[in-house]
Structure formats: structure tokens, C-alpha cells
Amino acid sequence: MPITRKSIYAPQPYTTRASPTHLSVDPKGERLAYASGKSVFLRSIDDPSISTQYTAHTAIVNVARFSPSGYYVASGDSAGNIRVWDCVGEDMITKSEFAIISGPIKDIAWDGESKRIIAVGDGKERFGHCISYDSGNSVGEITGHSSVINAVSIRQQRPYRAVTASDDKTLVFYHGAPFKFNASLTGNHSNFVQGVSFSPDGEYFVSVGSDRKIFLYDGKTGELKSEIAYGGAGHKGGVYSVGWSKDSKRFVTSSADQTVKLWDIEQQSNAHTWRFGPEGAPSVGDHQVGVIWTPRSDDTIISLSLAGDLNYLDLSSEKPRKVVTGHQKAITALKVSMETKTLFTGSYDGRICKWDTKSGTASSVDGKGHVGNVSGFAESSAGTIVSVAWDDQARKIDVNAGTFVGVPTATGGQPKDISELGTNGSTVVLTDGSVTVYDKALKPTATSTLKFTPITISASSTDQIAISASDSTIRIHTISGSSITESKKIITRSALTAVSYSPDGSLLAAGDSSGKITLYEVAGGEYKVKTTRWAFHTARVESIVWNSEGTHVVTGSLDSNIFVYSVANPTKNIKAGNAHMGGVNAVGWEGGDVVSAGADGCVKRWAVTLAG
């Protein structure tokens, strides 16, 4: 039973309010590089469903930059480490790793020969360093700042120059190589300097900051040429990033005022403005915290919203021609609609996305949604899915429209799990202290207070509910009219973290914190152990889902692995190792494929060939 990965639907870049997020594009303008969690993603610009994931970092990654040659990427993490790795081969082999500073790396720049790197950030002994990319030998010193450095840029032509931008309201200009302090550019910015970038031809560089100001400097001498804009046509909020056109005659800036602006060097004026979010209404998620101008013939510009959206801009419109959205945080729940085969995912921050699995792109479910960790989904009726989250609410989602519908229902406690019940559209919600049945209109029809600490739940098609408890038991409950009563208690070897009935209710799979899964056969109210051989996970089982035929289960675990087990042949299994960095949180079936989601914010599809 082989399993192969078909696709990776990458998460969106991590963002922080009032702080820049640096994007990078390869020299051909084909791929975008950015950091998300402990991973770096290289994502196709033309087809966002095509991406690769670099997972060698052990700390949160803050920035990734392509080398000018296009052969390598340098990425920096919050522990102060730089990794240089091959971005051409599929294996993404790490070439070198260096500890640069004793704090988070904020930005990285390559020289024009792809031989030297400057990395900057927030260290204790120093705020940055210059090294050769392969040996790590020092090729200069970053000095002159008294606070965290937010950005760095290197002139790509000889004589080499470099400039750094800092929270100390100054720029420092360096001559190189080796890079040495030349001048401190003070008195221009009155607040944090957030971004700086040399033009492709090296004639100029531009700095932007939280003071809303934009300055233009001579690229060889560091001399201030002019202030481009302040007030009037300028930004009305902090400016965080700058990107140049390949002809070096124009540049773009992104700002917290929900705009990206295009500036003409010759005229030193605003030539175009793209606005995001509702007109005249503040929208924090639409703050623009990153921007890059790709070296493509179609002048594609990509900006990054605080909400994580990648906005594709062109010069003929004031609105994005395409928006790529998705999750920024760990995905905690996943559901494939049996009716429409539509995939929904929910994340730790409450965002719920509907996926077009053909294009590999997502859209956020419209309407006022959840504001806390999404605990789970259940399909209540044809075309409707119910979601529950830690905001103590259950909400209905119109599958086809991709919108929240109706009024949310209070769950009376923090939902731990949700499950479908039979075929009448009812769902069962488990909270810290109760279990409640809701009809398809989300009205409670039966409830019971629990005298034990529940963990997870599964409802069968025969009005049976299995609830795992912290006292290492499974409590079987029976629904009769408006009452829910405990009918059986099964003692297990440890507390169960996932339980799941087969579609016809004849089998119950139960996984525990050590990775072992026990399969029970349900007959005449009795639960007899069918097999204990599903024991290949090495950590907590997070999710168990049956295929529609009830012949196989797919399981996901904190050990980062996915297994597919066969009922007919319990000793046989197939494994997808290291499926999700940080653990697999949710799995599901999409026709004959398996879909999974995890702590890395990714959604992945796997082709599975079942045998037996």
C-alpha cells in the first residue's frame, strides 16, 4: 500500500503588527521565498499550489533571501542562526550553518557575487555580522547602531556598499568588501527605520520608517538626495518595506495606512496607489507590512497584508488582480465534506478556510467567524458544516457559498470536540463539563452533565456516543429522545486522545497518548477488542478518520507521521514519515486521497493505493 505526496498547500508568511516582513523573489521571478513558523517556503508565483518546504531550522524563522545566482537561499531564525541551503535540488541540502548573533535575525542581504552575506537583528553583543556564505569567515563588521537592526541591503555592483536600518532612528553606511563603517546617517528619520533597499543599478537606495517618511540617497556616497514624500501624497501610516523595479526608475512602498504606493524617481512623485480593505474604514488586517517588485516582464508586484494575504498588483488597477490567502497559524481541524468533497480547515487563531484543491488556493470563510482555536468540524446536513471553537460558539457554514450563515449558538463551555450523529443532520458537541446534541438548526435537543473530565468524542450512526475520559476509560452514552445516559464503561490502559466510529458504527478505533490504537468490534452493545496491532505511532494520536467504505483508517500523530491501517490486514500499514513539522493535527479522506494538516500550517495531499 504505497503513499506518495501529491501537493503542499503552503501557509501564509508570518507577520507582526508594526514590523516589516521581508519577502524575496528568485532572479527569474518564478518563486517567492518567505518564512512561516520553523519552515521556509519556496512558492511558485504563477501557481501558488506548487511549493517546497525547508524544515532544517529548529527555531522560528524570520527571514529568507535568494542569492543573486538563484542557487541558494539564506535563512535566519530567532535563535540567531543562519542556514545557507540549495534551492535548486529537491533535497534542499544545507550547505552551511552559522551562529551570527545571540538573538533573532531580522534581515539578510547577499552581495552581487553571491559570496558574502550580511545578517542583522537583535543581539546582545552585536546587532549583525558579515560573513562568507560557505566558510563563515568574517568579511567585515556591523557597527554604529545602538538598537535592533530591522533591515539591511547591499549594493550589487562594485564598489560594494551596504546600509542598515535600525530602531535607533538611524542608517549606517558601509564600504566594502570587507565591509567597514563609513558614516552614520542621522537626523532624517524621527522614528524607527523599518526598511532600506538599493536600486538594482546601484545608483540609489531608499529608506522608510515608522515616521511615515521616505528618503532617497546616493548609492555610492550615502549622500541624502531628497525626501520623496511626507504628508500630501505620502503615506498616512508607518512605512515598512520598499521594492524596486528592475529598471531602477521606480519603487514601491507598503504602509500601515492600508496602501501600497508607486513612486517615480525622476518626478519624485506618487505615480500609483493601491488601497486595501474598506474605503475610509480602518482594518488592521489590511496593513501592508511587506512588498516586492518581481523582475518579470509583466511588472508583477506582490505585497503582504498583516492578515497574511499575498496581493498580486499590476499598474492598470487600484485593486489586486489576485489574492492568495490561507492560514498563518497551526491548523487544528480539518473536514472534507462528504457531499461536495470540499475541504475546510481551521487554525489556532480562529480562521477557517475553504480550499480549491484543484488550484491549491484557499479563501477565508466570509462573515463574522470564530476568535479562538477551532476545535473541530461536523457535517450536519447536505451543504452545511458546523464548526466549534474556543470562543464557546458553534457556527454553521454554507459549503457551496463558503460563508457563515445564521446566528452562532453558545455551547455553554469550551468545546473540546464535535461529531456527526446519524443521518438526520444532528451533531454532538463535547465541552469540559457536558455533552449536547444539536439539530441541524443548531438547537439543543438533548444534553447531559458529565461527572468526569472528557477528552474527545465520536458519535456513531446508531445513536451511540463514545467519550474518552482522563481516567483511562471510554464512556459509551446512549441517546434516547431528549436524554443522554451512560450505558457502558470501557477501561483502557491509558487516556485516549482520539476515538472514531466506522461509518456503519460496527467498529471503534481508539488511539492513546503513546501512539497505540486499539480497534473494538461493536456488537449487541458489547465492545470486543478486534486488534491491538495498530501501534506504530510513537507519540499522541491526534486524529483518526475512516474511509467511506469502513475498510481503512488514516491516523495522524504528534510524532509527525501519518499511517493508513487496514481492518482486514491489521499487520499491514503504510506510512508517510515526517509529514508535518511539529506534528500532524488532523487528517481526512478526499475520495481516494488522504489530506492532512499540522502545526506547520500546511495542508498536504497524499495519493494512497489501498490493498486489503
Steps between C-alpha positions, in 0.01 A plus 500: 500500500723788381443864594649798316461870558313672219510862609579748777263789560733739678401725790524876472801699621517580871438867572528728803314824543713815461794293375621419147481153348766453233416316178747376240464400137742294291693666212262354239191629678354151529499426873433689820693418819361573845502371855211342686554340839815287502482449124595689187273469198596548137173563321427530131379847410296380200355194673482546881404133542858406413736546791790338681571503871838530672485362854857493635457792742420418863383851592247740350628629167474875440644558154615317186687651204590356158861549391545710182620183324171327583676187625476557874274640769625646827251487785525637853314399814411636842796322663747706295594223257549530125459201268607503137341229290454377146171621352540329161509133594197326648695395811575863599834399650639731765839635393595686816369617836632782717412662830503873423356681802350408836147595401255496212618563144282771345642529147764360265671642189724337236771677305490503119741205469290276728809455719441724800209539740407768750256389768348742749258492790475536875808358670654566840865541401440628148212573265639336188797347325653452153613153394592298195209274412696173491767521771347754737823702506456861600495748211425812699328636809158653556546787743354842571154406626366510855183298445350215299568509126186441293634489146817477293581542132819455295581681178530232231780668303858586586602701689285320755298701745260392774246676714313398815181641654430499872259579780752763612358723222820486297654339193860388491690503170785253439776467241613155396606238460600435774219716629605781732318788663500813285228732629200520729206658319313680777251782531269386220266245652326592825383148586596137438653441156325186372626439148787581265587384148753578226373542145596219259747729319656613829448870434268557796363354815175580681415491868152488656383515859230515762511881473325464159803648323678383185856613421710458186881474526795474263597133471878560485551775755202465732419869450138599559343596167145588604198422709257338261174567680360591837136602538299584192547206262711316758398217727274567798645216706833338573688378192652152533646383172635613165546321167665618175406453136765322292568821302580687826273789399214423738444343839205396715439539872256324734337660800271458799262746333373202296672614182786415270636798309706523182760778477671641192868586558525764228183682600539409869124466521234242570411333168250237621325387817343168592257507791391201709201439720179701530525858380542745787475228765800383703579132456803370689518184291546715188815674626766443233816374672702375204540558127722383216523589131573185302751509210234378258408656170141550618610724792328284759513652846415290807405657831435332833210587729523468877231229471744299286343559159737519203362765263597492132502855365535646153520855371161500329281466810464638850394160634694173506454280195544194722511436874658184642375430850514219755610426855782666691468290815494129579202322345300325770198360313424362155182378329420370155132537416367158399237663280717739300855373576581856604786543746476729803774573752508694825798640685609604845413867438138421405537536124306253286592448135325330212741339253490462126703181486543522123676837512643452850370837616280590792238760579406610849144415597306827472314654790575552866674182603672355802756682714666201664650161426278298266430170677329310221248465219197281439280468191148554628311474170550523126687822429546600865794459735505593868815635663578541870778705658637625828284811480236259634289519186370266232449647155347376175687529171340489157735265315431621147498872582790479747325728748383486858121490518249554776561603858777332702396266780663521843637163605490572872868416542822467308446245221746214498362312203205456265360201310220417256213294630315269261346636185242748631737797504562494875841569651646426842718757675727411792603769749695485824194405699224385268398326180219650291313394188401775256259468209587633156372845603751494789231476763581270797281191515674302773774568753676332789734628768816295525649392831841428352757696302441433129764510228344419164182362343361297213135432418381197307218458252312300764453778761802387699757751626851402605671748732857448613575610854814604683457206741600258221149394408263520207151599609234375259185713508163425343263763366132443555271789415610800706721301738861387482599224741822315562450134407847351516850567630805350331827503691805577286871484575540879473299812426379507139567804285297402191197276445311432178206277403495339157227630265259216586580512873627142512858592591664750734864606468655652811848658511696599810782732603771241431395446138322168541160451333257233614223385268174388664225299337153623598224238515192478719618780724831325566842636409746221430863562413555412135868594478771682691750485216452857384788617715749671270467860613751607766309794650145623566244410237328822397254388234337179371272505195333208318463475126143489370510121456609442860793284388791727593586779739748784458666626816712802586724545801718741690793289376451675162406177323189381315394136486230320304384178668293216354219326690535183296878487541585663836872432463519695174538877493640777289694793641563858402791595722572858611179610338467822699770677697383528861234231470194394301188654653228382260448253215220412262403323180437680173373229271791260471753754626600586854517862613684615809573818694735581781689731727699634203184659356522283186228299331635200310342250263618141474427240236424166665475158338298273729550125499302282737 
